[in-house]
Amino acid sequence: MRNRITLLLLAALPLLFVLGCSSKKPTDWPDAVYPVKITATNNGSPMADLQVVFGPTNGTMTYAVGGTTNSSGVAVMETRGATYSQKGVPAGEYRVTFAANLQPTRTVDEAYELPAEERQAYLDAMAEEVAQLKANNPVPSGLSGGTSELIVTVGEGGLEQAVEFSEFSDDGSTREAPEIEERDHP
């Protein structure tokens, strides 16, 4: 019994070491991050459960910047690395994109657990669900993907940015981005 406990503790040591190291700031981490909140609304109503991603307007980043809107439509942005994350965003210029959860409730793996005679009907229903999700996507095309029209600049004071979806193109056409309320974070 004692040998088993010793073996379990020895087996757990690498995991404890990795977990202990995960809170250490990487050497290539930004020197400073600043508080950033993005508020997403559509016709004045908050947009909940949207992924908000900041991408570089030029160059690359060694970390990811993102957040998820809550029931009030507010996302508190966070900078994330492989083993470290921190609330806030490094100073710089970013292209902001939004993505809705378009995952169907059905999965392909579940289809293969069904008898062959039921499988095709299940897959057809899944395809219909995916089509409905895409058709009802609340994110205008002007705010999704790498061609987002929304560019923000984060400075030392941080940023609070309100984004009204109804002001952006919904058909994929590009147009000049509207004036968006931008204010320094307190």
N, C-alpha and C positions, 0 to 999 in steps of 0.2 A: 504493500500500500504506500509506504513511504517513497519507494522508487517511482511510483506512478506520479505522485505529487511533484517530486523533483523533476521528472521528465516534462510534466505539464508546465511547470515554471520555466524551465529552460526553453521549451517550445514557444512560450509567450514572450520571452525577452526580445526577440527581433521586432515583434509587434509593438511592444512598449517603447522600444527605441525609436521606431518610425513615428509613432504617435507623439512622442516627446519632441522629436525634431520638427514636426509639422507646424509648430507654433513659432519657429524661428524665421525671421524675415530674411528672404533670399538676398544675396549680394547685388543682384541686378534689379532689385525692387526700386520703384520711384522714391526719391528723397522725401516727398510730401504728397499727401492726398487731401482733397478739400471736399466738404460736404456738398452733395448734389441730390436734389429731388426733382423728379419729373412727374408732372400731373397730366394724365391723359383723359380727355373727355370727348364725347361725341354729342353734338347738339346740347351741350351743357351737362350731360349725364356722365358720371364717372365710368371709366372703362377698367374693369377688374380683370385680374389673372392674365395680363399681357406681359410677355417678355420684352424688356427694353434693353437694347444693346448699343454700346458706344463703340464705333470702329474708327480707326485712324483715317483722316482725310488724305494723308500721304504717309508713306512709309509703313512700318509694321510695329507691332507691340509684342512684348514678351509676356504679357498678361492679358486677361480679359476684363472688360468692364461691363457690368450688367446689373439688372434688378428686375423685380416682378411687381406689377401694380397690385395694390390691395383693394379692398372694397370701396375705398374713396378715390381710386384711380391714381394713387400716389406710389411711385417706386423710389426707394432710397437706394442710390447706386452704390455698388461695391466693386472694388478691384480684386480680382482673383488670380492666383497663380496655381501651380500644380499642388503645392503643399501649404500655401499661405493665402489668406484673404484679409481684406481690411475695408471697412466702410469708408467711402470717399473715392474721389477720382483725381488722378494727377492732372496738373495744369496742362492745357492744350486744346486743340481744335478737334472735334469729333463729329462723325456722321451718325445720326441717331436713327435706329430702326426699331420697329415694333413687330411682334409676332404673336398671334393668337395660338392657343393650344388647339391644333387641328388633328389630334390623335383620335382615331375612332375607338369606340368601346370594344369592338371585335378585333381579334388578332389572327394573323395567318396561322400561327402555331395552334390556336384553338380549332381551326378548320380541319387540320390533319388528325385531330383526335376524334373527329366525327366519322360515322360510317360513310363510305364513298357516296352513297345515294343522297346524303344530306349535305355533303361538302360543297357542291356547286351553288346550291341555294344560299348557303352561309356566305360564301365568297361574293356572290352577287349582292347580298344585303350589305356586306362590308363595303363594296365599291359604291353603292348608293349612299351609304353614310358618309364616306369620304367626299363624294361629290356635294352632298348637302353642307358639310362643314366648310368646304371651299367656297361654295355659293354664299354662305352666310358669314364669311370672314369679315369681322368688323374693322380690320385694318385697311385703310385706303392704300392702293398700290403706291402712291407717292410717299408712303412712310414705311414701306417694307423692302427688304432686300438691299443689295449694295447700291441701288440707285436712289436711295432716300433723298428727298429734297431738303430735309432738316439738318442744318449744321449748327452746332453750339460751340461756344468757347468757354472753357472752365478756367477761371483765374484764382488767385489766392483767396478771394472772398467766397469761393464756392459758387453755387448756382441753384436757383429755383426756376424751373422752366415749365410753363403751361403750354400744352399742345392740344388744340381743338381739332379733332379729326375732320369735322365737316368743312374745314377750310382748305383741305388738301384734295388733290385730284383723285378720283375714284376709278377712272377708266384707263389708267396707265399713262395718260398724257402728262407731259411735264409743263409746268408753268412756274412763274416766279413765286417763290414762297411768300406767304403773307407775313405781315408784321406780327411777331409773336411776343407776348409779354415776357420780358426777361428781367430778372432782378437779382441783385447780389443776395447771397444767403446771409442771414443775420449771424 
